[in-house]
Amino acid sequence: MATIKDSVHDHIEVTGPPEALLDTPAVQRLRRIRQLGTAQYVYPSANHTRFEHSLGVYHLASRAAKRLDLPERDAVHVEAAALLHDVGHGPFSHNIEALTHRRTGKYHDDVEELIASGQVGEVLRDNDLEPDRIARLIRGEGQYGQLVSGELDVDRMDYLVRDAHHTGVPYGTIDHERLIRELTFVDGELVLDEGNVQTAESLLLARALMNPTVYKHHVARISKAMLRRASERLLDADSGAAADVDAERLRRMDDHDLIVALRSTPETEAFSRRFDERRLLKRSVWAEWTDVPGWILDADHREIRRIERGIADAADVEPTDVIVDVPPEPSITESSSRVLVSGEMRRLDEQSPLVSALRTAQKGQWRLGVYTRRKLTDRVGRIAADEMDIDADGGLVTDIRTNVYHTLDEFEL
């Protein structure tokens, strides 16, 4: 048994096959992938990794398996899936996943080949565990897959508390011990037991508060968009380190690998310097949902690139100086979690009036961003608003001193 001191769960005891999996290269690689990607540019202490998060998810999955009295063979598969659930992540976690998915058709939870081969596959087979079954659990399939990836999964129970702890914000605090204690299965569905509507609401509220404060903070979004564009240029380049990098290799890099590749490629060298020195682009448009026309909201990746080129041409600036960032429509996946009320299984959004209020709040927090260099913000902003038919008064950033969405960060560099 390995006993590991954790900043969130205190001591975590890792036993059985998960202990053997700990020192495999695929799991150790997670030490070199930051949990929150580029959020460190907002919160300097947000340097925790996917490795410690995976340990936390394993810990909570083990506790949930005991609470639910899972058969031993099912429990050990769930525990292994919990520890391995993030091994498919690329560098900087989710930050470039959309890019690699467009080119490979795979998301981070498409891990069949990864966990069936190499040392991970050897450990699993040596312990009579089924890689295919573990891959399905990681994707949230089957009754027990809901524990690893679902509306009430142990993944979000850990990352909300862990991300709040390492950023120092007070919004991600949830009673994960109560959540685990109140889990039960009804007709094959994972639900919260009777009297736990407020427990489910706490999970929903924590996520809703962490979104604008941490996950979708404007500086985190800008740095993420810059990293995504640079990674795209890296894949399209054919010189320097880029000559040996394709989307599949990019998926298997860690944070350090990607930064080195960006520094070593002429087409992305300037970006790497900006990233190293935290000279980030600034907002020239920051538009609300109601100010953005539907054709922009529905635009695909290729159309967004066309819009960026049009703005850059009209503003007479380099194409790399304009980034259009259109987030997906806000959603609350946790609202479909099930709770028992008067002996009847109900969806949370059917039982809680808080859900509709949070949906309204999320739509109100949604922003389209156009980013450029500081000295170009006014010119690019006006042209971008015109090109995209955005209400300039509602979306144009013209005075950072009076815009409540800006922080002191905007006055740096």
N, C-alpha and C positions, 0 to 999 in steps of 0.2 A: 504494500500500500504506500502511495505517495501522499504526503500531507503538504499542502501549498498554502502559504499565507496570502490572502486576497484582500484588497483594499475595500471591497464591498461586502463580501460574505464571510470575512474573517478566515477561518481555516477550512479549506476544501480538501476532502479526502478522496483520492482517485484510486480505484481498485479495479481488478479484473482486466479485461481487454482494453478499456480506456487508458489504463496506466501504461500498457504496452504501446498504445497509439501515440502517447504524448511525445515521444522522442523520434517519431518518424519525420522525415524532411517536410512532408506536406503540412503537418501540424506546426512544426517549428517555424516554417515560413511565415506563419501568421503573426509572429513576433515583429515582423518587418512590414506590417500593413496597419496603418493607423485606422482605428475604429471610425473616426469622424472625418477622414480625408483631410480636407483643407480647412476645417473649422479651427485649427490651431492659429490661423491668422486673425481670428476673433478672440478666441480663448486660449492663451498661451499654454495653459496646463492640460489642454485636451490632446495629450499625446499617448493616451492609452491605445492598446492594440487589439486586433481581432483575436489574438491568442488568449489574453486574459478574459475577454468577453466569452470566448468559447468554453473556457474553464467554468465561468459563471453559469452558462447555459447548461453545461453538463451537471453542475451541482444542483440546479433547480430541477432538471429533468429527473435526476436520481431521487430527489425528495418527492417529486410528483408521482413517480413510479411506485414508491413505497406507500404513499398516501392512497393511491388508487388500487393497491394490492395487485399489481400486474404480475402475471406469471414470470418466473425468473428469466426464461429465454426471451420473452417479449421485452422485459425490462432492460436487459443488457443490449439488445438491438436499439432501443430508444436512447440509452445512455451513449452508445457509440455514435449514433446519428447526431445527438446533441453536440458532442465534442467535435464532430467532423462537419457540422452544418455550414461552416464558412470557408472550407478549404478551397472552394471554387472561386473565391473572390480574387479579382485582379487588383492592381496597385491602387492605392487611395480609395479602397472599398468601392462604394457605388459610383464614384465620381466619373468614371469613364465606361461604366457598364453599358450604357446606351450605344456608345460607339462600337464596342466589341460585339455587341449583340447584332448590330446591323451587318457586320461583316462575317460573323460566324454562326448566327442563329442560336447562340447559347447564352443563357443567363448564368449567374453564379451558382445557382442550385442544380445545374446540369452537370452532375459530378460522377456519373456512372463509370466512365473510363478512368478517371483520376483515382477513385477509391478501390477499383478492381485491380489496379496495377501497382507496381512498385512495392515499397515496404508496407504501405497501408493495406494493400490487398493481401500480402503475406500474413500480416498480423491477424486480419479478419479470418482468413481461411485456417490459420493455425488454431484459432479459438472457435472454429465451427460456426462462424457468423457469415451471413449472406450479404455480399456487397450490393447486389441488386435490391434486396429488401431495405438496406440502409439508405440507398439512394432514393427509394420511394418515400421513406420516412422524411428525408430531408426536404423533399418537394411537398410534404404535407399530405401525402396520399394515405388512405386507409384510416381506420379508427385511431390508431396510436400516432399517426403522422400529425394529427391535430395538436399534439403536445409540442412538437418541434416547429411546426409552421402552420399557424392558424390564428383565429381571432383571439384566442386565449392562450397563446403559446408562451413557453418559458423563454423564448428568444427575446421578445419585447419586454418581458418582466425584468430581464437582466439589463438590456441596453438602456432602458429609460432611467433606471436607478444609477447605472454606471456612468452614463453620459452626464447626468445631472451632477454626480459626485465630482467628475473630473473637470467639468466646466465651471463648477461653483454656483450654478443657478439653482433655485429652490423648487423648480416646477416639475421635475421628473420623479418626485418622491411618491412611491406607491407602497402599499402594504403587501409585498409579494408573498410573505408568509401566510397571510390570510387568503390571498388568491389561490395559492396551492392547496391550502387546507380545505377550501370550499369547492374544489374541482370534483366533478363526478361525471359519469357517462350515463346518458339516457338515450336508449334506442341507437347506440353507436355514436352519438354526438357528444362532444365535450361541452359541458355546461357548468355554470355556477349554481350551487345548491340554493335551496329556498332562503329568502331573506337577504340576497346579495346584490340587489339592483344597484345600490350605492357603491358596492365594491367594484362592480363592472364599470360604473360611471367614473370611478377614480382612475382607472386605466385609460379610459377615453379622454378624460380631462388632462391627464399628464401628457399624453401625446399631443393634444391640441395646443397646450401651452409651450411645449418644447419646440414645436414646428417653427413658429416665427422667431423664437428667441435663439435657437441653436441651429436646427437642421436647415432652415430657410432664411437665416440671417443674410442680409444683403451682401456682406463681405464674403461670407462662405459661398454664396451663389456666384459672385463675380470670380473668385479664385477657382471655383469648380469649373465655370464656363471657360476660363482661360486655359486650364489644364486639359479640358476636353478638346479644345481647338488645337492646342499644341500637339496632343497625342494624335489627332487626326492628320496633322501635317507630317508628323513622324512616320505614320503608316504610308503616306503618299510620297514621301521622299525616297530617293535612291542613292543617297550619299552618306558618308560617315557611318555612324552606328546604325542608321535606319536601314542600310542595305540588308541587314540580317534580321529585321524585325517585321513580322507579320502579325495579324490580329490574334492568332492562336498563341504565338509566343508572348505577345503583350498581356494576354489574360493570365499568364503564368509568372509574370514579373512581380517583384515586390516594389515598394515605394522607391527604394534606393536604385534599383535597376532602371526604373523609368526616368528618374532624374538624371542619372548618368547618361542614358541614351539621348535625352533632350539636350544635355550639355555638349554631347559629342556629335551632334548633327547640325550642319550649317543652317538648315531651314528653321531650326527650333532653338538655336543657341541664344538668340536675343530674349526669347521667352524665358529660358532657364535663368538668365541673369535677373530679369524682373521678378521672377518667383523667389530667387535666393535673397534678393534685397527688399522683398515685399513692396515693390512698386507696382501696385495693382491698378487695373483700369478703374474708371469711375462711372457713376451712373449719369447718363444724359437724358434718358427717359425712364420713368418709374410709374407705369400706368395701371390703374385699377381695372378690374374685370369689366365693369360697365363702360369703360372708355375704349375698349379694344374691340374692333369689328370681328364678326364670326369667322371671316375667311382667314384671319390671322390665327385665331384659336385653333382652327382646323388644319393649318399648314403643316406639311410634313418636313422632314429634314432637308430635302432638296429645295423645297420652296423657301425655307428660312435662309438657306445659303444664297439663293437668288436675291432675296430681299436685302441681305447684308451687302452683296456686291453692288446693288442699286444705290444703297445709301452711301457707300464708300465712293462710288463714281460721282454721284451728285455733290458730295462734300469735298471731292478732290483730295481724298486721303487714301492711305494704303488699305487694301482689303483686310489686313491683319489688325487694323485699328478699330474695327467695328464688330461687335458681337451682339446678336439679337437673342435674347433668352426668354423663351415662352414656356413657362411651367405647364404641366398637365393640369387638367381641371381638378380642383381640390376634392378630396374624398375622405371618408372616415370609415375605413374597413372594419374597425372594431365595433361599429354600430350594429353589425349583423351577429355579434356574439349572442349566445343563448343563456338565459337565466330561468330558473324555476320560480314561478309566481303562482301561489295557491295550487301547487301540484301540477301546474301546466307549463310546458316549455314554451317560452316566448323570446322573440328577438328583442334585443335591447332597444332598438329604434322604435319598436311598437309600444314599449313600456315606459321609456324615459323621455320626458319633454326636453331634457338637456341636449339630446342629440340634434334636434332641429335648430336649437340656438347655436350650437357649435358649428353646424353646417353653414349657417348664415355668417358666423364670425370668420370661418375659414375663407369663404368667398370674399369677405371684406378685406382680408389680409392678403389675398392673392395680388401679385404684381407682375406685369411684363417689364423686363429690363432691357435697355440698350446701353451697352458699355463702350467706352472709348477712353483715350488719353485725356488727362485733366484739361489741357489747354484747348481740346477740341469739343468739350462737352456741349457748349452752347450751339455751335454750328451743326454738329452731328445730331443733336437733340431735335432741333427744329426741322431739319431735313428728314430725319427718321419719322417724326410725328406726321409729317406731310405724306411721306411715302406709304405709311401704314394706315392712314386715315384715322389717326388717334387724336382725340381732343387734346390740343396742346395745353390748354389751361389746366386740364385734369391730370395730364401725364408728364408734362415737361418739367425737368428739374432745372430751375434757373437760379435758385438762391439756396445754397446748402445751409445757410444760417437759420432759415425759417422752415425747413423741411423736417418734420418731426421724425421721419424715418432714418435720418442721418444721425450718426454718432460722432464723437470726437475723432474716430478713426478717419473720417473724411478729410480732416485737416492735416493729416500726415502725408509726407512725401509729395 
